[in-house]
Amino acid sequence: MNRSKNTSFTDRLSAAADAKKAQLERAARAKSAAESPEAVERRMAREAVRAARDARIAERKAAKLAAEARQAAALVAAQAAEAAAREAALKAEHETRSAEFAEQTAREAALEAERQAARDARYAARKARKRKGK
């Protein structure tokens, strides 16, 4: 800043022009460096790495979805098997109860028939005693 006090107007104009020229040269060098074959190759390499990374991510997502689908299918199959087993158990229990009921009914009928026969025998014996006694 102290130097600017000692410089003339033309010196300041030429310094500003030199600064602008240097800035334009730096921009031109940066542009040419960005368009150089090495820079293009680096960009292409970065793009290839990015594409490979995206492909790996997509592959992992697909594998995860497939695993979730397999797990869901296994769960559905397990639930269906459990429901079928539960249904079979209920049916077997119902059949067992029906068989027990039929057996109990048959026992009761046999017992009732036995009682009826015993009662009929008692009646017949009483009647026979009455006829004998008459």
C-alpha positions in Angstrom: 0.0 0.0 0.0 2.8 2.4 0.8 4.2 1.9 -2.7 1.0 3.0 -4.4 1.6 6.5 -2.9 4.9 6.8 -4.7 3.6 5.6 -8.1 2.2 7.7 -10.9 -1.2 7.1 -12.6 0.4 5.4 -15.6 2.4 3.1 -13.4 -0.8 2.1 -11.6 -2.6 1.5 -14.9 0.2 -0.6 -16.2 0.3 -2.6 -13.0 -3.4 -3.3 -13.2 -3.0 -4.3 -16.9 -0.2 -6.6 -15.9 -2.2 -8.2 -13.1 -5.1 -8.7 -15.5 -2.8 -10.2 -18.1 -1.3 -12.5 -15.5 -4.8 -13.6 -14.4 -5.8 -14.3 -18.0 -2.6 -16.3 -18.5 -3.3 -18.4 -15.4 -6.9 -19.0 -16.5 -5.6 -20.0 -20.0 -3.1 -22.4 -18.4 -5.7 -23.9 -16.1 -8.0 -24.3 -19.1 -5.3 -26.0 -21.2 -4.4 -28.2 -18.2 -8.1 -29.2 -17.9 -8.2 -30.1 -21.5 -4.9 -31.9 -21.6 -5.0 -35.7 -22.4 -3.7 -36.5 -18.9 -6.6 -34.6 -17.3 -9.1 -36.1 -19.7 -7.7 -39.6 -18.8 -7.9 -38.8 -15.1 -11.5 -37.7 -15.4 -12.4 -40.9 -17.4 -10.6 -43.0 -14.8 -12.7 -41.3 -12.0 -15.8 -41.8 -14.0 -15.0 -45.5 -14.5 -14.4 -45.9 -10.7 -17.7 -44.1 -10.0 -19.6 -46.4 -12.5 -18.0 -49.5 -10.9 -18.9 -48.3 -7.4 -22.5 -47.6 -8.6 -22.6 -51.1 -10.1 -21.4 -52.7 -6.9 -24.0 -50.7 -4.9 -26.8 -51.8 -7.3 -25.6 -55.4 -7.1 -25.6 -55.3 -3.3 -29.1 -53.8 -3.3 -30.3 -56.5 -5.7 -28.8 -59.2 -3.6 -30.3 -57.8 -0.4 -33.8 -57.6 -2.1 -33.4 -61.2 -3.3 -32.4 -62.3 0.2 -35.4 -60.5 1.7 -37.7 -62.1 -0.9 -36.3 -65.5 -0.1 -36.8 -64.9 3.6 -40.3 -63.7 3.1 -41.1 -66.8 0.9 -39.6 -69.0 3.6 -41.7 -67.2 6.3 -44.9 -67.6 4.2 -44.1 -71.3 3.7 -43.4 -71.8 7.4 -46.7 -70.1 8.3 -48.5 -72.2 5.7 -46.9 -75.4 7.1 -47.8 -74.3 10.6 -51.4 -73.6 9.6 -51.6 -77.0 7.9 -50.2 -78.8 10.9 -52.6 -76.9 13.2 -55.5 -77.8 11.0 -54.4 -81.5 10.9 -54.1 -81.5 14.7 -57.5 -80.0 15.1 -59.0 -82.6 12.7 -57.2 -85.4 14.5 -58.5 -84.1 17.8 -62.1 -83.9 16.4 -61.9 -87.4 15.1 -60.6 -88.7 18.4 -63.4 -86.9 20.3 -65.9 -88.3 17.8 -64.5 -91.8 18.2 -64.6 -91.4 22.0 -68.2 -90.2 21.9 -69.2 -93.1 19.7 -67.5 -95.5 22.0 -69.1 -94.0 25.1 -72.5 -94.0 23.4 -72.0 -97.7 22.5 -71.0 -98.5 26.1 -74.0 -96.6 27.4 -76.3 -98.4 25.0 -74.9 -101.7 26.0 -75.2 -100.9 29.7 -78.8 -99.7 29.1 -79.5 -103.0 27.3 -78.0 -104.9 30.2 -80.1 -103.0 32.7 -83.2 -103.6 30.5 -82.4 -107.3 30.3 -81.9 -107.5 34.1 -85.2 -105.6 34.7 -87.0 -107.9 32.3 -85.6 -110.9 34.0 -86.7 -109.6 37.4 -90.2 -108.9 36.0 -90.3 -112.4 34.5 -89.2 -114.0 37.8 -91.8 -112.1 39.7 -94.5 -113.1 37.3 -93.3 -116.7 37.5 -93.4 -116.6 41.3 -97.0 -115.2 41.1 -98.1 -118.0 38.8 -96.4 -120.6 40.8 -98.0 -119.2 44.0 -101.5 -119.0 42.4 
